[in-house]
Amino acid sequence: MDDGIEIGALALNVSVPQELRWQDERRGERFELQSITVRLLPDGMLAAKAYGRPVAGGRGAYVSFNVRHSPEIDALITGAATAAGARWAGHRGL
């Protein structure tokens, strides 16, 4: 890395548009997947995890799930990574 700075991974959060959200179950409770955390790994590959809240509401935990792959979800992840890269490249410092 430049100047001896070692960066393990970069991460960003992207909201899942309402029409692309899905539900999944964990320990008998239904969750609506509302966001995806995307990580840019040191080798240049992307890794992603989906996060959701209980459908029943309340103060339930924000739980992670595997990302459901589809052309639309994959395009959302790729587009978010590309947009984040442009923002990082254009940073103006502290």
Z-matrix of the N, CA and C atoms (Angstrom, degrees):
N
C 1 1.443
C 2 1.522 1 109.76
N 3 1.300 2 117.12 1 161.18
C 4 1.461 3 122.79 2 178.87
C 5 1.518 4 111.23 3 -63.01
N 6 1.322 5 117.44 4 136.85
C 7 1.456 6 123.34 5 174.39
C 8 1.522 7 112.89 6 55.95
N 9 1.312 8 118.50 7 25.29
C 10 1.449 9 121.08 8 178.49
C 11 1.514 10 115.10 9 72.86
N 12 1.326 11 117.84 10 10.53
C 13 1.464 12 121.53 11 179.28
C 14 1.526 13 108.65 12 -83.21
N 15 1.309 14 116.21 13 122.79
C 16 1.461 15 121.01 14 179.92
C 17 1.520 16 109.54 15 -102.93
N 18 1.323 17 115.86 16 120.44
C 19 1.468 18 121.88 17 179.23
C 20 1.520 19 107.60 18 -109.91
N 21 1.326 20 116.18 19 121.26
C 22 1.459 21 120.00 20 -178.70
C 23 1.515 22 112.94 21 -75.11
N 24 1.317 23 116.86 22 -50.04
C 25 1.464 24 121.69 23 -178.87
C 26 1.517 25 108.68 24 -163.70
N 27 1.301 26 115.83 25 152.64
C 28 1.464 27 122.51 26 173.09
C 29 1.521 28 106.89 27 -108.56
N 30 1.313 29 117.29 28 144.49
C 31 1.467 30 120.20 29 -177.98
C 32 1.513 31 110.90 30 -132.98
N 33 1.323 32 115.24 31 151.37
C 34 1.460 33 121.78 32 175.41
C 35 1.512 34 108.41 33 -145.31
N 36 1.322 35 115.22 34 156.09
C 37 1.462 36 121.63 35 177.01
C 38 1.511 37 108.41 36 -114.12
N 39 1.313 38 115.63 37 135.21
C 40 1.457 39 120.86 38 178.57
C 41 1.528 40 108.77 39 -128.19
N 42 1.314 41 115.87 40 131.87
C 43 1.464 42 120.79 41 176.61
C 44 1.520 43 109.18 42 -74.35
N 45 1.314 44 115.37 43 139.14
C 46 1.460 45 120.66 44 176.28
C 47 1.526 46 107.59 45 -87.29
N 48 1.332 47 117.63 46 120.85
C 49 1.467 48 119.21 47 178.12
C 50 1.533 49 110.74 48 -56.92
N 51 1.307 50 116.26 49 148.40
C 52 1.463 51 122.01 50 -176.27
C 53 1.525 52 112.90 51 -48.82
N 54 1.329 53 117.12 52 -42.74
C 55 1.467 54 120.24 53 -176.30
C 56 1.532 55 113.48 54 -70.55
N 57 1.342 56 117.84 55 -13.39
C 58 1.466 57 120.71 56 179.21
C 59 1.524 58 113.24 57 -106.68
N 60 1.329 59 116.99 58 -3.35
C 61 1.463 60 119.98 59 -179.27
C 62 1.518 61 110.43 60 -67.76
N 63 1.306 62 116.12 61 151.75
C 64 1.452 63 121.18 62 177.42
C 65 1.520 64 108.64 63 -139.90
N 66 1.320 65 115.00 64 169.23
C 67 1.461 66 120.35 65 179.77
C 68 1.513 67 109.24 66 -115.29
N 69 1.330 68 113.97 67 150.72
C 70 1.456 69 120.92 68 176.66
C 71 1.523 70 106.94 69 -145.57
N 72 1.308 71 116.68 70 167.89
C 73 1.460 72 121.06 71 -175.61
C 74 1.515 73 110.60 72 -121.41
N 75 1.335 74 114.74 73 141.46
C 76 1.455 75 121.30 74 175.09
C 77 1.510 76 107.96 75 -140.48
N 78 1.322 77 116.75 76 123.80
C 79 1.476 78 123.01 77 179.39
C 80 1.525 79 112.60 78 50.64
N 81 1.331 80 115.69 79 42.88
C 82 1.456 81 120.91 80 176.06
C 83 1.516 82 115.53 81 79.81
N 84 1.322 83 118.15 82 5.13
C 85 1.462 84 121.17 83 -179.79
C 86 1.531 85 109.22 84 -116.91
N 87 1.343 86 115.66 85 137.33
C 88 1.475 87 121.77 86 179.64
C 89 1.524 88 109.85 87 -86.68
N 90 1.329 89 115.45 88 138.76
C 91 1.454 90 122.41 89 178.17
C 92 1.519 91 109.43 90 -126.55
N 93 1.333 92 116.34 91 144.71
C 94 1.456 93 121.55 92 171.85
C 95 1.526 94 106.84 93 -100.41
N 96 1.329 95 116.54 94 123.81
C 97 1.447 96 122.02 95 -178.42
C 98 1.518 97 109.03 96 -81.84
N 99 1.341 98 115.88 97 117.51
C 100 1.453 99 122.44 98 -169.42
C 101 1.520 100 114.40 99 -115.86
N 102 1.321 101 117.96 100 -18.76
C 103 1.459 102 119.93 101 -179.46
C 104 1.520 103 109.95 102 -147.04
N 105 1.321 104 114.09 103 161.08
C 106 1.462 105 120.97 104 178.02
C 107 1.524 106 107.26 105 -130.55
N 108 1.322 107 115.58 106 130.33
C 109 1.456 108 120.85 107 172.12
C 110 1.523 109 106.73 108 -96.30
N 111 1.319 110 115.15 109 124.37
C 112 1.464 111 121.96 110 -178.54
C 113 1.518 112 107.72 111 -112.35
N 114 1.310 113 116.45 112 130.31
C 115 1.460 114 121.61 113 177.63
C 116 1.517 115 109.54 114 -115.48
N 117 1.335 116 115.02 115 135.57
C 118 1.455 117 121.55 116 171.79
C 119 1.515 118 106.12 117 -95.23
N 120 1.316 119 115.70 118 112.66
C 121 1.452 120 121.14 119 -175.74
C 122 1.529 121 110.18 120 -80.98
N 123 1.329 122 117.54 121 161.28
C 124 1.464 123 120.49 122 -178.55
C 125 1.533 124 114.29 123 -55.87
N 126 1.330 125 117.08 124 -27.66
C 127 1.471 126 119.67 125 179.99
C 128 1.525 127 113.07 126 -84.91
N 129 1.347 128 117.36 127 3.45
C 130 1.461 129 121.40 128 177.94
C 131 1.519 130 114.72 129 91.20
N 132 1.316 131 118.01 130 -6.19
C 133 1.465 132 121.50 131 178.13
C 134 1.524 133 109.61 132 -82.22
N 135 1.333 134 115.69 133 159.24
C 136 1.461 135 121.79 134 177.28
C 137 1.526 136 110.10 135 -102.50
N 138 1.316 137 115.84 136 145.17
C 139 1.457 138 122.85 137 171.84
C 140 1.520 139 106.31 138 -127.62
N 141 1.331 140 117.01 139 145.32
C 142 1.472 141 119.52 140 -176.25
C 143 1.524 142 110.77 141 -142.01
N 144 1.334 143 114.70 142 144.87
C 145 1.465 144 123.41 143 173.48
C 146 1.518 145 107.53 144 -132.84
N 147 1.326 146 115.84 145 140.10
C 148 1.466 147 121.47 146 176.67
C 149 1.519 148 108.77 147 -95.57
N 150 1.328 149 115.96 148 148.53
C 151 1.460 150 121.54 149 179.07
C 152 1.512 151 109.49 150 -130.03
N 153 1.335 152 115.54 151 143.50
C 154 1.447 153 119.03 152 -178.18
C 155 1.505 154 113.26 153 -145.74
N 156 1.316 155 113.46 154 170.57
C 157 1.464 156 122.68 155 179.30
C 158 1.532 157 108.52 156 -118.23
N 159 1.319 158 116.65 157 155.21
C 160 1.462 159 120.04 158 179.83
C 161 1.532 160 111.69 159 -59.23
N 162 1.314 161 116.43 160 135.44
C 163 1.466 162 121.89 161 178.10
C 164 1.527 163 109.94 162 -64.65
N 165 1.322 164 116.85 163 -34.20
C 166 1.464 165 121.29 164 -178.46
C 167 1.523 166 112.60 165 -71.31
N 168 1.333 167 117.01 166 -9.14
C 169 1.463 168 120.29 167 179.80
C 170 1.509 169 111.81 168 86.48
N 171 1.287 170 115.20 169 -162.99
C 172 1.458 171 120.33 170 -178.85
C 173 1.514 172 111.55 171 87.85
N 174 1.313 173 114.54 172 -168.31
C 175 1.455 174 120.36 173 -176.48
C 176 1.517 175 111.51 174 -100.28
N 177 1.301 176 117.02 175 37.18
C 178 1.453 177 120.65 176 179.82
C 179 1.511 178 112.63 177 -64.82
N 180 1.300 179 115.26 178 160.86
C 181 1.460 180 121.83 179 -177.97
C 182 1.524 181 111.64 180 -66.02
N 183 1.306 182 114.37 181 153.14
C 184 1.459 183 122.37 182 172.65
C 185 1.517 184 104.94 183 -86.36
N 186 1.334 185 118.14 184 108.87
C 187 1.456 186 123.35 185 -167.66
C 188 1.522 187 110.75 186 -109.10
N 189 1.339 188 115.92 187 143.33
C 190 1.467 189 120.15 188 179.58
C 191 1.527 190 111.53 189 -91.38
N 192 1.333 191 114.76 190 149.88
C 193 1.460 192 123.62 191 178.77
C 194 1.520 193 108.60 192 -141.34
N 195 1.313 194 115.67 193 162.45
C 196 1.455 195 119.42 194 170.91
C 197 1.526 196 108.56 195 -66.37
N 198 1.308 197 115.38 196 148.23
C 199 1.462 198 120.42 197 177.98
C 200 1.520 199 109.09 198 -75.47
N 201 1.318 200 115.35 199 134.43
C 202 1.467 201 120.96 200 174.17
C 203 1.522 202 106.46 201 -81.26
N 204 1.317 203 117.27 202 116.46
C 205 1.462 204 119.80 203 -177.90
C 206 1.525 205 111.15 204 -85.10
N 207 1.306 206 113.90 205 134.31
C 208 1.458 207 123.18 206 173.38
C 209 1.517 208 104.73 207 -154.06
N 210 1.322 209 118.62 208 164.15
C 211 1.470 210 118.89 209 177.44
C 212 1.527 211 112.01 210 -56.19
N 213 1.338 212 117.72 211 -37.67
C 214 1.460 213 121.29 212 -178.10
C 215 1.534 214 111.99 213 -71.04
N 216 1.313 215 117.42 214 -43.54
C 217 1.472 216 121.11 215 179.17
C 218 1.526 217 109.69 216 -68.05
N 219 1.329 218 116.98 217 -43.42
C 220 1.462 219 120.10 218 178.40
C 221 1.530 220 110.72 219 -61.14
N 222 1.333 221 117.79 220 -39.58
C 223 1.470 222 121.44 221 177.81
C 224 1.530 223 110.71 222 -66.57
N 225 1.333 224 117.52 223 -37.15
C 226 1.460 225 121.18 224 177.05
C 227 1.527 226 110.22 225 -61.60
N 228 1.321 227 116.98 226 -46.28
C 229 1.464 228 121.78 227 -179.45
C 230 1.529 229 110.65 228 -63.95
N 231 1.323 230 116.96 229 -47.77
C 232 1.463 231 121.09 230 -179.61
C 233 1.525 232 110.92 231 -63.46
N 234 1.322 233 116.47 232 -43.93
C 235 1.464 234 120.25 233 178.78
C 236 1.512 235 112.29 234 -63.06
N 237 1.331 236 117.04 235 -40.59
C 238 1.461 237 120.90 236 178.91
C 239 1.520 238 110.64 237 -64.92
N 240 1.331 239 117.23 238 -42.09
C 241 1.463 240 120.42 239 179.08
C 242 1.522 241 111.23 240 -64.31
N 243 1.311 242 116.77 241 -40.92
C 244 1.464 243 121.02 242 178.89
C 245 1.526 244 110.83 243 -64.91
N 246 1.335 245 116.81 244 -45.50
C 247 1.467 246 120.82 245 178.85
C 248 1.531 247 111.11 246 -63.94
N 249 1.335 248 117.03 247 -40.65
C 250 1.466 249 120.48 248 179.30
C 251 1.524 250 110.36 249 -65.09
N 252 1.324 251 116.70 250 -39.14
C 253 1.467 252 120.06 251 177.74
C 254 1.517 253 111.67 252 -60.13
N 255 1.317 254 116.35 253 -41.27
C 256 1.465 255 120.28 254 178.47
C 257 1.530 256 110.57 255 -65.76
N 258 1.319 257 117.58 256 -39.45
C 259 1.470 258 120.43 257 178.12
C 260 1.526 259 110.83 258 -65.29
N 261 1.353 260 116.83 259 -44.40
C 262 1.460 261 120.40 260 178.16
C 263 1.512 262 109.82 261 -60.15
N 264 1.321 263 117.69 262 -45.02
C 265 1.462 264 121.45 263 -178.08
C 266 1.526 265 111.46 264 -63.37
N 267 1.313 266 117.90 265 -29.36
C 268 1.452 267 122.46 266 -178.11
C 269 1.523 268 114.77 267 -95.46
N 270 1.351 269 117.21 268 12.56
C 271 1.468 270 118.26 269 -175.86
C 272 1.526 271 110.40 270 -60.23
N 273 1.337 272 116.13 271 154.16
C 274 1.455 273 122.57 272 -178.47
C 275 1.527 274 112.57 273 -113.40
N 276 1.304 275 116.22 274 19.15
C 277 1.463 276 119.77 275 177.01
C 278 1.519 277 112.55 276 80.66
N 279 1.313 278 114.68 277 -172.45
C 280 1.462 279 120.15 278 -178.25
C 281 1.506 280 111.67 279 -77.74
